């Protein structure tokens, strides 16, 4: 009988500030995506990919990202 691999269901939350000054709080990234030596650096590319998908579905695009920081208290 085959056993399932345990899944990592933990997430890291980020606050994103865009060039136009808008803030998007608690953007969720799977912690498994941030396990490499780069630390939180891959989060920007992952959030940009999320933004592209949202823009494609809604027709409203976000501007470029200015800063990304981990959400406090998470």
HULIN-V782569 format. One record per residue. N is the residue number from 1. SS is DSSP state (a for helix, b for strand, c for the rest). NEAR is the number of other C-alpha atoms within 12 Angstrom. D_FIRST is the distance of its C-alpha to the first C-alpha in whole Angstrom. Layout:
N,SS,NEAR,D_FIRST
N,SS,NEAR,D_FIRST
//
This chain:
1,c,3,0
2,c,4,4
3,c,6,7
4,c,6,10
5,c,6,13
6,c,6,16
7,c,11,18
8,c,13,22
9,c,12,24
10,c,15,27
11,b,21,30
12,b,29,34
13,b,26,37
14,b,30,40
15,b,27,43
16,b,31,45
17,b,25,49
18,b,23,50
19,c,15,53
20,c,14,55
21,c,14,54
22,c,16,51
23,b,22,49
24,b,26,45
25,b,21,43
26,b,21,40
27,b,26,38
28,b,28,35
29,b,30,33
30,b,21,29
31,a,21,29
32,a,18,27
33,a,24,30
34,a,22,32
35,c,18,30
36,c,12,32
37,c,9,36
38,c,11,38
39,c,16,37
40,c,24,38
41,c,20,40
42,a,22,37
43,a,33,37
44,a,31,40
45,a,18,39
46,a,25,36
47,a,35,38
48,a,25,41
49,a,19,38
50,a,19,37
51,a,25,41
52,a,19,41
53,a,16,38
54,a,15,40
55,a,15,44
56,a,13,42
57,a,11,41
58,a,11,44
59,c,11,47
60,c,12,48
61,c,18,48
62,c,27,48
63,c,20,50
64,c,22,49
65,b,26,47
66,b,19,50
67,b,24,48
68,b,29,44
69,b,27,44
70,b,25,41
71,c,20,42
72,c,11,43
73,c,9,41
74,c,15,38
//
